[in-house]
Amino acid sequence: MSLKLPPLPLVDSPDGPVFLCDNSSLEKLVCPRLWQLVNLNRRTLVESRAGRNFGAGLHVGLKERYSLCGHNEVTPDKTKIINSAISEFFRSSPQPVDDFRTLEHCQRVMQAYNEYYRSEPFKILQRPDGKPAVESSFSFPLGKVDEVMVYYIGRMDMNIEDNTGEWVFDHKTAFMFGDGFRRSLERNAGQIGYCWAHQQIYGRLPRGYVIDAIRIRRPKKGDEYTGAPPIDSSDLQRIPYFIMPDNVEYWKQNTLRKIENIFLMHSVGYFYQNESQCETKYGPCDFYDLCSAPESSWDEILNSTRYEHNDWSPLNLPTKGE
């Protein structure tokens, strides 16, 4: 394989090397080469930025809403603060000029969401620091692999409690709903990992997780003139998934085995390609053209303007071994 294989991203700690692991990176293991390109070579497709960016901007608005209002209705003065936060995000991370998912579209989606969910039938838990459990980063030791301590890291959208118990609450944008969407989240490792992290923080396992799904669709012609909202009730779903202690223990052991496999592939210097993931129902892989080209050109393609540096982390500032 002609691509240069960077070292594993280990960090030093007084107790030895530490490997920071989050679910968004492990999801790429459906194709080990994809994992390498994203998490070792740290590259991401520029064309995919618009969707990622819009979702991130909407998360900024949702964070402001629940941090400011909790389970209460959003008042006009709070709406101004939410819109200002979204505006600031898009100023610092602008969208492509020809994409429909603009700042204004994001603010209108946020407004429609707030009008539909005027008040909430739950309360937001408090973090150990006394702040609302909204966009809470975490970093906890998961176990050792080859004498390397693995820390599971991430950021949970919310931790809530209703009249049935405690839940992890996760906002998720989608372009399509249906049975496939629901099933894809039923055994979602990231959500079960959040439930494990919830247990580390609060000392008890939640009932499960709730997916706060928001379908984003292209506006119809004339909507800008009629003032029709960009989403309606059919674009908003909240789906609860229950978990058991056995689910979490299985997730933990399975996650450690995934990381063991990463270490093994790195030790032999090769992350293989899983061809079944080159084209899926969501379209071609972001690296489809690269893997289809002669190996001698891979480095040139990967470092071209088609790709940019992937600096995303679920932690605001990843801590080293803490």
C-alpha positions in Angstrom: 0.0 0.0 0.0 1.6 3.3 -1.1 -0.1 5.5 1.5 2.1 6.5 4.3 0.9 4.9 7.6 1.2 7.5 10.4 1.8 6.3 14.0 -1.0 5.4 16.3 -2.3 8.6 18.1 -1.1 7.5 21.5 -0.7 10.1 24.3 1.7 9.9 27.2 0.5 9.7 30.8 2.3 9.0 34.1 1.0 5.4 33.9 2.0 4.8 30.3 0.6 5.3 26.8 -3.1 6.1 26.4 -5.3 5.5 23.3 -8.3 7.9 23.0 -11.2 6.3 21.4 -14.6 7.6 20.4 -17.5 6.0 18.6 -17.4 8.2 15.5 -14.0 6.9 14.8 -15.0 3.2 15.5 -17.9 3.6 13.0 -15.4 3.9 10.3 -14.1 0.4 11.0 -16.8 -1.0 8.7 -13.9 -0.5 6.3 -10.5 -0.5 8.0 -9.0 1.5 5.2 -11.6 4.2 5.8 -10.7 4.2 9.5 -7.0 4.7 8.5 -7.7 7.6 6.1 -10.0 9.5 8.5 -8.3 8.7 11.9 -4.6 8.2 11.0 -4.1 10.3 7.8 -6.7 12.7 9.2 -8.4 13.5 5.9 -12.0 14.3 5.1 -13.8 15.0 1.8 -14.4 18.7 1.2 -17.7 18.0 -0.7 -19.2 16.4 2.5 -18.5 19.5 4.6 -21.9 21.2 3.9 -24.0 18.4 5.6 -21.6 18.0 8.5 -21.5 21.8 9.0 -25.2 22.2 8.9 -25.7 19.5 11.5 -23.1 21.1 13.7 -24.8 24.5 13.4 -28.1 23.1 14.4 -26.5 21.4 17.4 -25.2 24.8 18.5 -28.8 26.1 18.4 -30.1 23.1 20.3 -27.4 23.5 22.9 -28.4 27.1 23.5 -32.0 26.2 23.7 -31.7 23.6 26.4 -28.9 25.4 28.3 -31.0 28.5 28.5 -34.5 27.2 28.8 -34.2 23.7 30.2 -37.6 22.0 29.8 -39.5 25.4 29.5 -40.9 27.1 26.5 -38.5 29.3 24.4 -39.3 32.9 24.9 -38.7 35.6 22.2 -35.6 37.0 24.0 -34.1 33.5 24.2 -34.9 33.0 20.5 -32.6 36.0 19.7 -29.8 34.5 21.7 -30.2 31.1 20.0 -30.2 32.7 16.5 -27.2 34.8 17.4 -25.3 31.6 18.5 -26.2 29.9 15.2 -25.1 33.0 13.2 -21.8 33.1 15.0 -21.2 29.5 14.1 -21.9 30.0 10.4 -19.8 33.1 10.3 -16.8 31.1 11.6 -17.7 28.1 9.4 -19.5 29.2 6.3 -21.5 27.0 4.0 -20.8 26.6 0.2 -22.6 29.4 -1.5 -24.8 27.0 -3.6 -26.0 24.8 -0.8 -29.6 25.1 0.4 -28.6 24.4 4.0 -27.8 28.0 4.8 -27.7 30.0 8.0 -31.3 31.2 7.4 -32.5 27.6 6.8 -30.9 26.4 10.0 -32.5 29.2 12.0 -35.9 28.4 10.5 -35.5 24.7 11.3 -34.6 25.7 14.8 -37.7 27.9 15.1 -40.0 25.1 13.7 -38.5 22.7 16.2 -39.1 25.1 19.1 -42.6 25.7 18.1 -43.4 22.0 17.9 -41.6 21.1 21.2 -42.8 24.1 23.1 -42.1 22.6 26.5 -40.6 19.3 27.4 -42.0 16.4 29.5 -38.6 15.8 31.1 -36.0 17.6 33.2 -32.3 17.9 32.4 -30.0 16.3 34.9 -27.1 18.2 36.4 -23.5 17.4 35.8 -21.2 16.9 38.8 -20.1 20.5 38.3 -23.7 21.6 38.9 -24.3 22.7 35.3 -27.1 21.3 33.1 -26.1 18.1 31.4 -26.1 19.6 27.9 -23.3 18.9 25.5 -21.3 17.1 28.2 -17.8 15.9 27.3 -16.5 12.8 29.0 -13.3 10.7 29.1 -13.2 7.5 31.1 -10.8 4.5 31.2 -12.3 1.5 29.4 -9.6 -1.1 29.7 -6.2 -2.2 28.5 -5.2 -3.5 25.1 -1.6 -4.6 24.6 -0.6 -2.7 27.8 -2.1 0.5 26.4 -4.9 2.0 28.5 -7.9 2.8 26.3 -9.9 5.9 27.3 -13.4 6.1 25.8 -14.2 9.7 25.0 -17.2 11.6 23.7 -19.8 14.2 24.1 -23.4 13.6 25.0 -26.1 15.9 23.8 -28.2 15.6 27.0 -28.9 13.5 30.0 -32.5 13.7 31.1 -35.0 12.2 33.5 -38.8 11.7 33.0 -41.4 9.9 34.9 -40.0 6.5 33.7 -36.4 7.1 34.7 -33.1 8.5 33.3 -32.2 8.6 29.6 -29.4 9.6 27.3 -31.0 12.1 24.8 -29.3 12.4 21.4 -30.1 14.9 18.6 -29.7 13.4 15.2 -30.3 14.9 11.8 -31.3 12.7 8.9 -32.4 13.0 5.3 -34.7 10.0 5.4 -36.9 8.3 8.0 -38.3 4.8 8.0 -37.8 1.3 9.3 -34.2 1.2 8.2 -33.5 4.4 10.1 -35.0 3.0 13.2 -33.3 -0.4 13.0 -29.9 1.2 12.3 -30.1 2.9 15.7 -31.4 -0.1 17.6 -28.0 -1.7 18.2 -26.0 1.5 17.7 -22.7 1.2 19.5 -22.3 4.9 20.1 -25.6 5.2 21.9 -24.8 2.2 24.1 -21.4 3.8 24.8 -23.2 7.0 25.9 -25.3 4.9 28.3 -22.0 3.4 29.7 -20.6 6.9 30.1 -23.9 8.0 31.8 -23.3 5.2 34.3 -19.7 6.4 35.0 -21.0 9.9 35.7 -24.1 9.2 37.7 -23.3 5.7 39.2 -26.4 4.1 37.6 -27.4 2.8 34.2 -30.1 4.8 32.4 -33.2 3.1 31.0 -31.8 3.6 27.6 -31.5 6.3 25.0 -33.8 8.6 23.1 -33.1 9.6 19.5 -34.3 13.1 18.9 -34.5 12.8 15.1 -34.8 15.8 12.8 -35.3 15.2 9.1 -33.7 17.9 6.9 -35.1 18.2 3.4 -34.7 20.6 0.5 -37.3 23.4 0.5 -40.0 23.1 -2.2 -40.2 25.7 -4.9 -42.0 28.8 -3.7 -41.6 28.1 0.0 -39.5 31.2 0.5 -42.5 33.2 -0.8 -45.3 31.4 1.1 -43.4 31.4 4.3 -43.9 27.6 4.8 -41.8 26.2 7.5 -38.8 24.0 6.4 -40.0 21.1 8.5 -43.3 19.9 10.0 -44.4 17.3 12.5 -43.6 14.5 10.0 -39.9 15.5 10.1 -39.7 15.2 13.9 -39.5 11.9 15.7 -38.4 10.9 19.2 -37.6 7.2 19.4 -36.8 5.5 22.7 -34.5 2.4 22.9 -34.3 0.4 26.1 -31.0 -1.3 27.2 -30.0 -4.0 29.7 -26.8 -4.3 31.7 -25.8 -7.2 29.4 -25.9 -4.9 26.4 -23.4 -2.6 28.0 -21.0 -5.3 29.1 -21.1 -6.8 25.6 -20.5 -3.3 24.1 -17.5 -2.8 26.4 -15.8 -6.1 25.4 -16.6 -5.7 21.8 -15.2 -2.2 21.7 -11.9 -3.4 23.2 -11.7 -6.2 20.6 -12.2 -3.6 17.9 -9.3 -1.6 19.2 -7.2 -4.7 19.5 -7.9 -5.3 15.8 -6.8 -1.7 15.0 -3.5 -2.3 16.9 -3.0 -5.5 15.0 -3.5 -4.0 11.6 -1.2 -1.1 12.5 1.5 -3.5 13.6 1.6 -5.3 10.2 1.4 -2.0 8.4 -1.9 -2.6 6.5 -5.5 -1.6 6.9 -7.5 -3.6 4.4 -10.3 -2.5 2.2 -13.9 -3.8 2.7 -15.3 -3.5 -0.8 -18.9 -3.9 0.4 -18.7 -0.4 1.8 -17.5 1.3 -1.4 -21.1 2.0 -2.4 -24.0 1.8 0.0 -27.6 3.0 0.1 -26.2 6.4 1.1 -24.0 6.7 -1.9 -20.3 6.2 -2.6 -17.7 6.3 0.1 -15.9 9.6 0.4 -12.7 7.9 -0.7 -14.3 5.9 -3.6 -12.3 7.7 -6.3 -9.0 7.4 -4.4 -9.3 3.6 -3.9 -10.4 3.2 -7.6 -7.2 5.0 -8.8 -3.7 3.3 -9.2 -2.0 3.0 -5.8 0.9 5.1 -7.1 -1.4 8.1 -7.1 -3.1 7.7 -3.7 -0.8 10.1 -1.8 -1.3 12.8 -4.5 -5.1 12.4 -4.4 -5.3 12.3 -0.6 -3.3 15.5 -0.3 -5.1 17.3 -3.1 -7.6 20.1 -2.6 -10.5 17.5 -2.7 -9.6 16.6 0.9 -8.9 18.7 3.9 -7.5 18.1 7.4 -9.9 16.3 9.8 -9.4 18.0 13.1 -12.7 17.0 14.7 -12.8 15.7 18.3 -15.7 14.9 20.6 -13.9 16.7 23.4 -13.5 20.5 23.4 -9.8 20.0 24.4 -8.9 16.3 24.6 -7.1 15.7 27.9 -4.0 13.5 28.0 -4.7 10.5 30.2 -7.1 12.2 32.5 
